[in-house]
Amino acid sequence: MKTLSVKLPEPLAKWLAGESRLRKRSRSEIVRDALERFRSGTGKTTCHDLMQDACGSFKGSPDLSTNPRHFAGFGR
């Protein structure tokens, strides 16, 4: 694997360091992932990307969209 040195503005460097700690991944992994997304054209932020920290955190009935009893009075 080749090595590349990059100079970053202070705010971006702080963000990268924070993301590295938060994701428990190296800064290099995060930069590589961002470059791969940019190269493949999938670098656009999705709703899932924005809500990733909340995914799987819902506590409640797992059948809200399928159980007819939850639809009582819906649309009235």
Residue pairs with C-beta under 8 A, 6 or more apart in sequence:
6 31
8 16
16 27
16 30
16 31
17 27
19 25
19 30
20 26
20 27
20 30
23 30
34 43
37 43
48 55
61 67
61 70
63 70
64 70
